[in-house]
């Protein structure tokens, strides 16, 4: 069981995680956040965490698998005071914050794959699912994060196991999840409050595929080209047939 008291003891944030709800079981922590929003019971920075997320989601309705009591599955709410065209930066910011938090807490170097995958040695260790809703002319952003922490992945399907890893696998020791979570939230809030304007530069320093040839699924069409980086709004810049195009979304395949 995760200790919310231990999380609080190690948090240095102004608002993220100051209100925490812990569930031993949850279908989806993103869904939990939206339920609290609908009940007007979720303020800026409200955090939900579970030990067993049974129906976790990735982007494009993919399933996010997480074995009970081993990993981090959590979501938090933001009421961002930024222009709507900058909302795409929140995914990049979250990725950088996760990498910084893991490095500070565990000493493990992570890399980023556009727009929301956390990698170690080209294997996925974590992911981000961001959902945005406008309610009564106010923007609400739910940031859901899943990280493989103390999992050996032996019960995962073989196709997922080949492409995935965990922090335990990489550093061969059990990790205190509360300390890791606090470190990640501290990093994310610091970036959000103080470094949003240069988050693209920070993200590209950790990107694993800058100037690499990638396949890119956009609107059901598969595009192959060179990934040149990201725009000021966090969109992907792909060079294809001598032309540079900017894509606000899609799925990148290395």
Order of alpha helices (4+ residues) and beta strands (2+ residues): alpha-beta-alpha-beta-beta-alpha-beta-beta-beta-beta-alpha-alpha-alpha-alpha-beta-beta-beta-beta-beta
